[in-house]
């Protein structure tokens, strides 16, 4: 099967959409025991891969997205549009659906 998407960098979100990749949960405990895949919990943390330019406001000027590529964010447990690129799973959210920005 041929696909146009060769990497996440070739995907440019439109308007106020944000492309994120969910953080992967640990598959092994600190003592070295492997956790079965069905028991691995999905984390609500993600890294922003790309953002759209924003949406025009009532004055016609562009309101940029709040987050930028490289930011760590908190995402809702459900929602987003899944995008699969080379066996990697990404999610597209609206800027307003992002719950919080995680600062270190």
N, C-alpha and C positions, 0 to 999 in steps of 0.2 A: 504494500500500500504506500503510495506516495503522498507526502504532505508538504504544504508550503512552509510550515513552521519548522525551521531547522534548529532554532534556539530561542530562549526567552527574550533575547535581545532583539529579535526580529519582530516581536509583538509590541506595538505602540498603542496603549489604551487611548480611547477618545474621551473628550469632554472631561468629566470629573471622576473617571474610573481609575482604580488602582489595582495593579497586578501584584499579588503577594505569593510567597511560598511559605507554607505552614512549617513551623519548626518541627523537627523529627524528635519523637520521644526516645528515651533510652531503651534499648532492646536487651540490656544486660544490667543486672543489679551491681552494686558496689562490690559485692563478694564474688562476682563472676558467674552468677546463675543467669541463664538466658530466659527471657520472658517470651511466652508464646505470642505470636503475631496477633491473635484474636483478643488478647488481654492488654495489648499496648494501647494506652489512652491517647486520643488525639489532643494535642496541645492547642491552646487558644492564642499562642504567640506566633507571629509571622514576620518575615522580612519583606520589606517593599522592594520589588524588582524594578518596576516602572510605573510612572503616573501619567495621566493625561494632562493637557495644558490647563484645564479648568473650564468653567462655564461663564458665559457672559451674564452680567447682572442687568438691572433695569436701565442703567445709564449706558450700556453697551460696552463697558470696560470688562476685561477678563478677570474673574476671581480665581486665582490659582488654587490647586489642591493644597491641603494643609500639610500632608506628608510628602517626603521626597524619597527617591531611591536610596536604599541603604538603611532607612529607618526601621527600628523594631517596633511593632504595633501589636495591640490586642484586638483580636477579631471575634465576631460572634460565633457561637458554637454551630449555628446553622446559617445557611444562606451563601451567597457568592455563586458565581458561575464557574464551574470547574473547567480547566484547560489542561490538556495533557500534551507535553512536548518531550519527545525522546524518553518515554517512561518516567518522566518527572511530572508531578501534579502541582499545578498552580491554581490560584483562585482570583477571579475578577470581582471586586467590590466597588460600589459607589463610594466616593470619598466620605459621605455622611454615614455610611455603615460601619466605618472603622470606629471602634470603641474608645481607644486611647493610644497615645504614643508612649512607648517605654523608653525612659531616659536612664542611662547608667550613672 
